[in-house]
Amino acid sequence: MHLVNESDTVFEHVISLIQRHSFIVICSGIIVFSQTIAAELSRNIQFRGGLQNARIQFEQKKTGRIAFIGGSITQMNGYRPMVSQWLKQRFPKTKFEFINAGISSTCSHTGAFRLNDHILSKGQIDLLFIEFAVNDDQDARHSQRSCILGMEGIIRQAQIKQPKCDLVVTHFVNPNMLKQIQSNKTPRSIEAHEEVLKLYNISSLFLAREVADQIKAGSLTWAKFGGTHPKPAGNAIAKELIEDLLDHAWAKPLPDKAKKTILSIPKNPIDPSSFFNGRFLSPDLTEYGKAWKWHVPDWKTIPGGFRNTFAGMKLLCSDQSNNDVTFEFEGRAIGAFVLAGPDAGIVEVSIDNEPFRSINLYHNYSRGLHYPRTVMFATDLPQKMHKVRLRLAKPQDTNPKRRAARILQFTLN
């Protein structure tokens, strides 16, 4: 529920409430408010897990560290700053720190591997917002299982490392996902993510279905929403869903002696190979031949678009096929977070002296962009020490210009 600003009239506030809630009735010309103002939630708001730890921190300690992780929908000037502003208004005496860990084009796999470096290592996180449904669908085109490997990797890892952190997941939407919902189908990425969120008791917001519902009701169009990267009107819908969720969770007064609780973690994961032990390994810590260079590429001389997100970063680079990269790691999965541009080639990987397997770094979006993506070499290895050998394959006759590899990080689980 919104507080009435001094500049608002009572009438204006009542109209606003009527538009956003269904708890007002007219009886004999008298407006009657339900005693449980935040009791009714939209079917597109799944309230789970209480969300009280963050509130206790904000109200008692007067500080809060909020993080957002996702793709371009998170990185852009969209729902994230709107939610941040609302939290500052709701808790005007609280000093907030906001972490923007959105990286355009990245999926939940990359999210699981970078979660610690980009968020959890920054100190106690009180509230974490997550957004990966769209990129798991259109960028990564993940299978059902791959969606679970990434999302469970994020959720379980956060709960293991920071068991007092509250989490909220928002399912955004693209045209393909919207068509599925309008045909009474649940997009694969959302279905897989919800399987994880139900098990771990994490609140979620089905923004994708909210958009479909409002379009069906005639109160919204896809153009007004703004498309895959929403316009302000579309991001405001996401913000309002989050606002309604948190208003509902925080409706009752907080007891004076309220204490944070440690969130319970399911004994067994949905998939034991999920990336909840995901982390980065710097390529600088590997052994590599002279054909490889650990440096900042001269991007001005390399064809293809380049995002400033990666400006100044060192990468392990090569365009020759006569040298290996070797290292050892303990775990169950190995891959690489790469920038794959128009010249992205094929790497060959051998694990534990097994025959080399070919991994294509090129992506459909690589045609004009050095596209950030995580490519997995293996995900179901036995839990033990493994030896990795990686090399560039010789350029194919059909694509002689695709001969490069640029590795930001190796991804380990």
N, C-alpha and C positions, 0 to 999 in steps of 0.2 A: 504494500500500500504506500502511496506517495504522501509525504507530509505536505501540508498546504503552505506555500510561501506567503509572505506578508502581502505580496502584490496580487495574489490570487483572490478572487471572490469565492464565497462558499458555493455559489451556483456553478461557477466554472469548475470547481473541484468535483462537485457531484456529477456533472456531465462527463468529466474525465473518467470517473470511477464507473459510470454506467457503460461507457464505451469499452472498458477493459475488463470488467468483472460482471458476474451474473448473480450478485448477492444482494441486490437492491430490489425491493418490491414497493408498489404504491398501494396504500391502504387508506381509503377515505380521505384522499388528498394529502396524506402524510407520508413522507419518505421514511421508511424503516430500514435500518442497516442490520444485517446479520451480525450476531455476536462473534462469529468465527469468520472474520473478514478474509483470511487467506486459506480457508478450508478447502475450497474447490480449485482444482488445477485442471488445465487443459489436458486432453489426452496426449498431447505432444510434449508434456513435461513428466519425466519419470523421476520422482523424488525418492532417493535411496540414501542411506548412510548417515542421516542426521545433519551433517555439515556444521556441527557446533564448535569444533576445535578452532576454526578460523574466527568465528564470532567471538569466542572467549578471548582469543588473542587481541582482536581489534578493540573490544570493549574494556578489557581488564588491563592489558599491557600498553594500549594506545599506540601500538606499532603493527605493521603488517607487511609481509613480503608476498607479492602476488606474481605468479609466472604464467605465461601463455606460450604454448608450443603447438606448432602446426605448420602449414604451408604458406602460400602467398595470402590466403584469406586472413591468416593471423598476422603475418608480417606487415600487411598494408594498413593504411589509415582507415580502419573499418570498425568491426564490433569491439575489438580490443580496447582502443581508447575510450569508446562509449561506456564500456563496463567499468573501466578504471575510473572514469569521471563519476559514475553513479556511486561507486564504493566510497569515493572521497566525500561525496555529498551525504551519504548515509551515515558515515562515521567522521564527522568534521574535525574531531579532536584527535584522530589517529594519523600518525605519520606513516605513509605508505611508500614502499619501494616496488616498482613494477618492472618485470623482466620480460622483454619481447624476444622470445626464442623462436619466432616464426622464420622459416627459410623457404622461399618460393620453390615449388616443384617437388619438395621432399615428401616422402611417404612415412607411414608408421614404422617401417624398418629403420630408416635413418633416424627417426625420432627416438627409438629404443636405444640405438647405439650412441647417440649424442646427449641423451637425457642427463647423464651425470655431469658431463663437462659443461653443458650449457645452462643447467638449472640446479640440480641437486647439490652440486659442489659450492654453490653460492651462499650456503647457510640454510637455516630453517626456512622452508617454504610453507606458508600457511594455507594457500589456496592455489591450485593448479588447474588451469583451463586447457583443454585438449581438443584439437580439431584435425582429423585426418581422413574423414570419410570420402571427400572428393578426390584427394590425391591417390588414395588407395584404389579408387575406381578408375579415374581417367589417366593418370600419369603412370602409376605402377602396374595397373591392370592386374592386381593381385587376385589369386585364387582365394577361396574361403579360408583355407588353412593359412595362407600367407598373411591375410588380414589379421588372423588370430595371433600368429607369431609376433607381429609388430605391436598390436594393441595390448595383448597380455604382457608383452615385454615391457611396455611403458607402465601399465597399471601395477603389475606385481613388483617391478623394480622400485617404483615410487613408494609402495607400501612397505617393502622390506627396508629401504634405506631411510625413509622418513614416515614412520607409521602414524604420526599425528597430522599429516598433511591431508586436507580435504581436496577432493578432485571432482571436476565437472567436465563432461564431454558433450560437445555440440556437433550434431550431424548436419553439415551444410549440404548443398545440392548443386548439381549441374544438369543440363538439359536431358541427358540420358537417364539420370536417376529420377528426374521429375516425371518423365514418361512412364517409367516403371511403377512409380507410386500411383500415378493416375490410372494405371491398369491393375491396381490392387496387388502389386508385387512390391516386396521389400528389396531394395538394392543390396547386392551381395556384401559390400563393405559395411553397410549399416547393420545387416543381419549378423555378421561375424563379430563386429564390435559390441553389439548388444549382448551376444552370448557371453562375452568377457565381462561386461559391465554388470550383468545380472548376477553372475557368480561372485564378483568382488564387491557387490552392493554399492555401486558407483552411480550417482545421479547423471541423467542424460537428457538432452533436449533434442527432440526430433524436428529441427527446423525445416528439414526437407519436406516433411509431411505437413507442417504448418503452412508452408508456402503453397503446397497443392490444395490444402483446405481453403485457404483464402482466395486462390484463383477460382476454385469451384464455386465459392460463394459470391464471386463477382466483385470482391473488395480489393483485389490485387491482380496485377498482370505480371508476366515474367519480365517485361521491359521495365516496369516500375520497380520491381524487386532489384533489377540491375544485372541479372545474369550470374554466371559462376562466381565472378568477383562482384559482390553486391554493391549497389549504390547506397548512399546514406539511408534511404528509406528501407532497403533490405537489411542493412546492418542494424537498424533500429529495431526491426522485428526480432532479430537474434538477441539483442540487448534486453528487450522486454521479456522474452522467455526466461532469460537468466535472472532478471529482476524478479519476476513472478516466483521462480523457484526459490530464490534466496529469501524473499519476503515471506513465503510460506514456511520455510525452514526456521526463520528467525522471528516468527509472529509473536510467540509468548515471551514475556520478560525473562531475562537471564537471571537465574538464581545467584545471589551474592557470592556463594562459595562454589560456584560451578568450576569444575576442573576438566582439563582435556583428557580424552580417553585414547588409548592405543587401538587403532583399527585392526580388527581381526583379519587374518589372511587365510584363504582356503589352504588346507593342508597340501593338496595336490593341484598343480596347474592343469588347465584344460589340455595343454600340449606341453610335455616335458622339454621340448625343443624351443619353446618360446624364448624370446630374446631378453629375459629378465636379468640375465647376467651380462647384458650387452655393454660393450665399451669400445673406445677407440684405441688403436695402436698407431703411434706416429711412424710413418715410413722411415724417418730418420733413424729409428732404432733397429732397422733391418740391415742386412748386408746386401749390397747391390754392385753390379759391375759398372765399368766405365761408360757404358752406353746409357746409363741412367743418371739423372741429375736431380739433386734435392735443392730446388731453387724457386724463386719467384719468376714465372714466365714473363717474357716481354709480350704482353697481350696485344699491344698495338700492331705487332707484326704477324699475329696469328689470325687467320680468317675466322669469322664467327663472332656473334654477340657475346658480351661479357658483362656480368653483373658485379656491381661494386661491393656486394656482400663478401666477395672473395678477394678483393683488392689487397695486395700486400702479403697474401698467404703463400707459403712455400708448398710446392707439390713435388712428388716424385715423378719425373717425366722422362719419356723416351720415345723415339721414333725408329729405333733399330731393334732387330730381332736376334741379336747375337749375344745377349747377356741375361743372366738370371738375377732375380731378387729372392733371397732366402731368409727364412726366420722360423722360429719355433713358437708355439703357443699351447696353452692348456685350455681345453674347452670342447664345445660341441659344434661350433659353427665358425666359418671364416668367410669374409668377403671384403669389399672395398667400397669406400665412398669416393666417387670420382667426379671430375668434370669431363663430360663427354661431348665434344664439339663435332663439327663437320668432318674432322680428320680422325675421329675415334676409331680405333681398330679392334683387334681381337687379342685377348691374352690367353695364354695356355697355362694351366695350373696343375701341378702334381702335388698330392698330399700323401705323405708317408710312402714315398717312392712308388705310388700307384701310377698307371699310365696318365699322361697329360690329357686334360679336358679343355675344350675351347669355350671361352666366355666372351660373348660379343658385348663390347662397351657401348656401342652406338645405340641411340634411342630415336624414336620417330621425331622427337623435338630437338634432336641434335643438328638438324639440317642448317639452322642459322644461329645456334646458341650453344655455348659451352654449358651444357645442361647438367645440373647436380643430381646424381642418382647413386643409390646403393645397389651394387650387384653382388649377389651371394655366390660363392664358389661351392660351399657345402653347408648344410644345415643340420644333418643328423649323424654327426660323427660320434664315436664313443668318447666318453668323458676321460680324457687322458692327454698327455703331451703329443703334439703333432708337429711334423716337419713339413714346411711349405716351400715349394719352388714355383716361381712365376716368371714368365717370359712373354715377350711380344711375339705373336705369330707373324709369319711373313705376309706381306700385303697380298690380298687376293687379286687375281688378274682383272676381275670384274669391278673392283673398287681399289685401284692402286693408291688413291689418295688417303684411304683410311688406314693409317699405319701408326697412330699415336696412342699413348696412354698417359693420363695425368691423374695421379692418385693423391687425394687430400688426406685420407686416413684409411688404414685397414680396420675392418669391423670384426670384432671378436665376441663370441658368446661363450 
